[in-house]
């Protein structure tokens, strides 16, 4: 074999190694939102106590004061190897962050990279740390200003056609205000299958204390909608080998009407779409960046993971938040 041939083979070998490393890096870095159940039936935990949703729609509930975004989720975790999935307790997981600000779930000494917007872990972490739930409002009547403040929301900017927005104090001055805005006004929502929607309407209205009745016979004086994931157990997959975290699940939108007597009826339920025109999170710190529907769903999912880990080990979660706020 000539010296030229040997050099060529050696060079090709180096290129092959470099390509393998690059492919591995790409595989490990691309965590993603994973669609689950095209008809949405198994995304919704219909066996969960509807009281969890109903409490938001009572006379002193969140629906009257926020009319926007409410994080009230749960999450279940799995270690995924090929086609096999092993349940993992939240207590066996920890959040971690590297010097570049990338977020990981750590399990048994292995780090799995999450898809989290750069810089979001600090404000969202602080919000979750204080057990915040009301995350955004833009159509709340002025008479609820005190209640919004009690829930940790502060006045934000004026939004054309809507008025002043209310944002969590932790997000004040952050680049994520448009993300919260889109999380409220998300336009890519779909109707649920009739059997799923009907079941939810009956159960929620009954739990509120009002039997379902036609809105035509309801003396309506007010109405709006609220986005919440109270009945959504997000499924979080730690993908072995790829060392990434995929998440399934989307929030729901509840449309409600209030009667003159102060009672309420939920008249419709929709789900955030699982079809994404664009995949991959945006760099929202970049000037001119606009949040996509994908960004919005990732926000809800990130909040779900944070809430689950904070609930399991508040002290360890506080350590993560401290590091996140020091890294940004």
HELIX and SHEET records of a PDB file:
HELIX    1   1 UNK A    3  UNK A   29  1                                  27    
HELIX    2   2 UNK A   51  UNK A   54  1                                   4    
HELIX    3   3 UNK A   55  UNK A   57  5                                   3    
HELIX    4   4 UNK A   62  UNK A   65  1                                   4    
HELIX    5   5 UNK A   90  UNK A   92  5                                   3    
HELIX    6   6 UNK A  120  UNK A  129  1                                  10    
HELIX    7   7 UNK A  142  UNK A  144  5                                   3    
HELIX    8   8 UNK A  145  UNK A  150  1                                   6    
HELIX    9   9 UNK A  169  UNK A  171  5                                   3    
HELIX   10  10 UNK A  177  UNK A  185  1                                   9    
HELIX   11  11 UNK A  194  UNK A  208  1                                  15    
HELIX   12  12 UNK A  215  UNK A  217  5                                   3    
HELIX   13  13 UNK A  293  UNK A  312  1                                  20    
HELIX   14  14 UNK A  314  UNK A  327  1                                  14    
SHEET    1   A 8 UNK A 153  UNK A 159  0                                        
SHEET    2   A 8 UNK A 163  UNK A 168 -1                                        
SHEET    3   A 8 UNK A 134  UNK A 137 -1                                        
SHEET    4   A 8 UNK A  69  UNK A  70 -1                                        
SHEET    5   A 8 UNK A 220  UNK A 228  1                                        
SHEET    6   A 8 UNK A 252  UNK A 259 -1                                        
SHEET    7   A 8 UNK A 264  UNK A 272 -1                                        
SHEET    8   A 8 UNK A 189  UNK A 191 -1                                        
SHEET    1   B 4 UNK A  84  UNK A  88  0                                        
SHEET    2   B 4 UNK A  74  UNK A  81 -1                                        
SHEET    3   B 4 UNK A 233  UNK A 239  1                                        
SHEET    4   B 4 UNK A 244  UNK A 248 -1                                        
SHEET    1   C 3 UNK A  93  UNK A  97  0                                        
SHEET    2   C 3 UNK A 103  UNK A 107 -1                                        
SHEET    3   C 3 UNK A 110  UNK A 113 -1                                        
END                                                                             
